[in-house]
Amino acid sequence: MRLDKYLKVSRIIKRRTVANEACAGGRVTLNGKVAKPGAEVHVGDTMTIRFGDKLGQYEILSIQETVRKGDANAMYRIIAEDAAVAAERA
């Protein structure tokens, strides 16, 4: 599955266009490398997303084409969410 679609389906980012812009802007890394919107995601991959002054790190647990809103958070595991780390790297 494409990274931008995964971000939308898992509801880490609410809209696919916003996910696409975040990837294209270099704010998303996949397994430590800056990822383009079309990068393929696989179970076990880790991604880091910069949301303004917040930095989130996630592990991909499952990939599904569709998922109910209440079950979307089961698609990933939060490794870390830290505002201070993002401020240090800026």
N, C-alpha and C positions, 0 to 999 in steps of 0.2 A: 504494500500500500504506500502511496505517496505520503511524504511527511506532512504537507499542508492539510491533506485530507484526514490523516490520523489526528492531528491537533484539533480539528473541528469535530470529528466523530467522538473523540474522547472528552470533548468539551474543556480541554485545557485552554483553548482559545475558542471563543464563541462563534466566530464567522471565518469561513475559509479565506475570504479576501484578506482579512487581517492576518491570518496565519501565513498566507502567501507573502504579504508585505514584510512580516517579521523575519521570515526565512531569507527573502531577497535582500533585506537590510543587514544581514549578518548577525542578527540577534539570537539565532538558534544554532546550537552545535549538536552534532550527532556523533557519539563515540569520540568526543574530543576534537572533531573537525567541523569547521563552519559548513552548514548544510544548506543546499538549495531546496526550493519548495518541492521539486520532483524526486528528491532522494528517497530511496526505498528504506522503509523501517522494518525491523524484524524483532521478534520476541527476544528479550535479553539486551537489546540496545539501550544505551543511556543517552539522554538528551538534556541539554541545559538551555534554558530560555531566559533572556533578560527582559523584564517588564519594567521599564523606567529605572527606578533605583532598587528594584527587587530582582533577585536571581533565584531561579527555581531549577532544581535538578531532579529528573524523573527516570525511572526504569520502566521500559515497556513490558507489560506482563501478557497482554493478548492483543490480537488484531482482529477486528470485526468490522464488516461493512456497515452495519447498522446496530445501534444499541439504544436502549431506553435511557432517558435522562438520569434516572436513579441508579442505573447500573454502569454508567460511563466511568465512574471513578475506579471501578475494578479493572479497567484496562491498563492502569499504570500504578506505580508505587512512588510516592514522594520520597526522594532520598534526602533532599534539603531544600528549604526555602529560607533565604536569608537576605535582608535588606542591606546589612553592613558589608557583606562580601561584594555585592554589586557596587556599592559606593567606593570601596577600596580600589576596584579594578577600573573605574571610570576615569 
